[in-house]
Amino acid sequence: MSQQVRRGEADDALSNEEIFDVLQNERRRHVIQYLRRHGGPVSLGGLADHVAAAEYDCPTDDVTSAQRKRVYTTLQQSHLPQMNDARIIAYDSDDGVITTTDRTDELTIYLEIVPEGEFPWREYYLSLGAIALAIVAVLWVGVYPFTLIPDLVWATLFAVVLIISALYHTLVGRELTLIEFVEDEHEKR
C-alpha cells in the first residue's frame, strides 16, 4: 500500500517537538536539503546516492554499493516513513518517489550553516552593535575628535553599514545550506 500525503493536508504548522525530532538526525537533514535543492519529485535511489556521498564525504560516483545500500535501507524503512507521517515530505513507497510538502520549507531555515573559517553572522552583528553603542557613548560624553562629525552623519553611517551588511548576508547566505556546502567541498577535491 502506498504512503502518500497530498500537499493541501500540510497546512498546520509543525510543533517544536516535531522540528527537533526530525532535525536531530543527519540523514533526515540531508533529505530535506536534497529535496529543497532539487525541487520536484526525486527517486529514492538518487536520494540515497547523495545522502551516502555526504555521509561518507566522497563524490557521488565514489559511493560503494554497500554504503548506498545501508543508506537506502534506513531511508526506506525508517526515515522516509517517519517524515511522511509528520507530513514533512510525501513518500510514495510503491514508486520510491519523494516530494516536498508545505512543511518541507518550514524546516529549511534551521539548516543554514556557517562554513569553516567564515565569521559567524551573529557575532558580526553583535560586534557592530557594540561598536555603535561605544560611539554613541563617546558622542554623548563629547569626546574630541568624534564631536567634529555631526550626529546625523554618524546615524547615517550606522544605517548604511547595517544595510550593506544585511544585504551582503542575505545574498551570500541565501543558498548556503548543508547540501550545498557538502557538494562545494566535494568539488574542491
C-alpha positions as CSV (number, residue, x, y, z in Angstrom):
1,M,0.0,0.0,0.0
2,S,1.3,3.4,-1.0
3,Q,2.0,6.0,1.7
4,Q,1.4,9.4,0.2
5,V,0.4,12.8,1.5
6,R,-1.4,15.4,-0.6
7,R,0.0,18.9,-0.4
8,G,-3.1,20.5,0.9
9,E,-3.0,18.5,4.1
10,A,0.1,20.1,5.4
11,D,-1.5,23.5,6.3
12,D,-0.9,23.3,10.1
13,A,2.5,24.4,11.5
14,L,5.0,22.0,12.9
15,S,5.5,21.9,16.7
16,N,8.9,22.4,18.2
17,E,9.0,18.8,19.2
18,E,8.3,17.7,15.6
19,I,11.0,20.0,14.3
20,F,13.7,18.9,16.7
21,D,12.7,15.2,16.3
22,V,13.2,15.4,12.5
23,L,16.3,17.6,12.6
24,Q,18.2,15.6,15.2
25,N,19.1,13.0,12.6
26,E,21.7,13.9,10.0
27,R,20.1,11.7,7.3
28,R,16.8,13.4,7.6
29,R,18.5,16.8,7.4
30,H,20.2,15.6,4.2
31,V,16.8,14.5,2.8
32,I,15.3,17.9,3.4
33,Q,18.2,19.7,1.9
34,Y,18.3,17.5,-1.2
35,L,14.6,17.9,-1.8
36,R,14.9,21.7,-1.3
37,R,17.7,21.8,-3.8
38,H,16.1,19.6,-6.5
39,G,12.5,20.8,-6.0
40,G,10.3,18.3,-7.8
41,P,9.9,14.6,-7.2
42,V,13.1,12.6,-6.6
43,S,13.8,8.9,-6.6
44,L,14.8,7.0,-3.5
45,G,17.9,5.7,-5.3
46,G,19.1,9.2,-6.3
47,L,18.4,10.5,-2.8
48,A,20.3,7.6,-1.3
49,D,23.3,8.2,-3.5
50,H,23.5,11.9,-2.4
51,V,22.9,11.2,1.3
52,A,25.6,8.5,1.2
53,A,28.1,10.8,-0.6
54,A,27.5,13.5,2.1
55,E,27.8,11.0,4.9
56,Y,30.9,9.2,3.6
57,D,32.5,12.5,2.5
58,C,33.1,11.5,-1.1
59,P,31.7,12.3,-4.6
60,T,28.5,10.5,-5.6
61,D,30.4,8.4,-8.1
62,D,32.7,7.0,-5.4
63,V,29.9,5.7,-3.2
64,T,30.2,2.0,-2.8
65,S,27.2,-0.3,-3.3
66,A,27.4,-1.3,0.4
67,Q,27.4,2.4,1.5
68,R,24.5,3.1,-0.8
69,K,22.5,0.0,0.4
70,R,23.0,1.0,4.1
71,V,21.6,4.5,3.5
72,Y,18.9,3.3,1.1
73,T,17.6,0.7,3.6
74,T,17.4,3.1,6.5
75,L,15.8,5.8,4.4
76,Q,13.2,3.3,3.0
77,Q,12.4,1.6,6.3
78,S,12.7,4.3,8.9
79,H,13.4,7.9,7.9
80,L,11.1,8.5,5.0
81,P,8.1,6.8,6.6
82,Q,8.6,8.9,9.7
83,M,8.9,12.1,7.7
84,N,5.9,11.1,5.7
85,D,3.8,10.5,8.8
86,A,4.8,14.0,10.1
87,R,3.8,15.3,6.6
88,I,7.2,16.9,6.1
89,I,7.6,15.0,2.8
90,A,5.3,13.0,0.6
91,Y,6.7,9.5,0.2
92,D,5.2,7.1,-2.2
93,S,6.7,3.8,-1.1
94,D,5.3,1.8,-4.0
95,D,7.1,4.0,-6.6
96,G,10.0,5.1,-4.5
97,V,9.3,8.7,-5.1
98,I,9.7,11.5,-2.6
99,T,8.3,15.0,-3.0
100,T,8.1,18.2,-0.9
101,T,5.1,19.4,1.1
102,D,4.2,22.7,2.5
103,R,6.0,21.7,5.7
104,T,9.3,21.0,4.0
105,D,10.1,24.7,3.6
106,E,9.4,25.2,7.3
107,L,12.4,23.2,8.2
108,T,15.0,24.6,5.8
109,I,15.5,27.7,7.8
110,Y,17.0,25.6,10.6
111,L,19.6,24.1,8.2
112,E,21.7,27.1,7.4
113,I,25.3,26.6,8.3
114,V,28.5,28.6,8.8
115,P,31.3,27.2,6.7
116,E,34.7,26.7,8.4
117,G,36.7,29.9,8.5
118,E,33.7,32.2,8.0
119,F,32.9,34.8,10.6
120,P,29.6,33.8,12.2
121,W,27.0,36.5,11.4
122,R,25.5,36.7,14.9
123,E,29.0,37.6,16.2
124,Y,29.4,40.2,13.4
125,Y,26.1,41.9,14.2
126,L,26.8,41.8,18.0
127,S,30.2,43.4,17.3
128,L,28.6,46.0,15.0
129,G,26.1,46.9,17.7
130,A,28.8,47.1,20.4
131,I,30.8,49.5,18.2
132,A,27.8,51.6,17.5
133,L,26.9,51.8,21.2
134,A,30.5,52.7,22.1
135,I,30.5,55.6,19.6
136,V,27.1,56.8,20.9
137,A,28.6,56.8,24.4
138,V,31.7,58.7,23.2
139,L,29.4,61.2,21.4
140,W,27.2,61.6,24.5
141,V,30.3,62.4,26.7
142,G,31.6,64.8,24.0
143,V,35.0,63.2,23.3
144,Y,37.1,65.0,20.7
145,P,37.5,64.3,17.6
146,F,34.2,62.4,17.4
147,T,32.3,65.6,18.1
148,L,33.6,67.1,14.9
149,I,31.2,64.9,12.9
150,P,27.5,65.8,13.2
151,D,25.2,63.2,14.9
152,L,23.1,62.8,11.8
153,V,26.2,61.8,9.8
154,W,27.0,59.2,12.5
155,A,23.4,57.9,12.4
156,T,23.5,57.7,8.6
157,L,26.9,55.9,8.7
158,F,25.5,53.3,11.1
159,A,22.4,52.8,8.9
160,V,24.4,52.4,5.7
161,V,26.8,49.9,7.4
162,L,23.9,47.9,8.7
163,I,22.0,47.8,5.4
164,I,25.1,46.8,3.4
165,S,25.9,44.1,6.0
166,A,22.4,42.7,5.9
167,L,22.3,42.8,2.1
168,Y,25.6,41.0,1.8
169,H,24.5,38.5,4.4
170,T,21.2,37.9,2.6
171,L,22.8,37.5,-0.8
172,V,25.7,35.3,0.3
173,G,23.7,33.2,2.8
174,R,20.6,32.6,0.6
175,E,21.7,29.3,-0.7
176,L,24.4,28.3,1.7
177,T,22.9,25.3,3.4
178,L,24.1,21.8,4.3
179,I,23.9,20.0,1.0
180,E,25.3,23.0,-1.0
181,F,28.2,23.2,1.4
182,V,28.9,19.5,1.2
183,E,28.7,19.5,-2.6
184,D,31.0,22.5,-2.8
185,E,33.6,20.7,-0.6
186,H,33.4,17.7,-2.9
187,E,34.0,19.9,-6.0
188,K,37.2,21.3,-4.4
189,R,38.8,17.9,-4.2
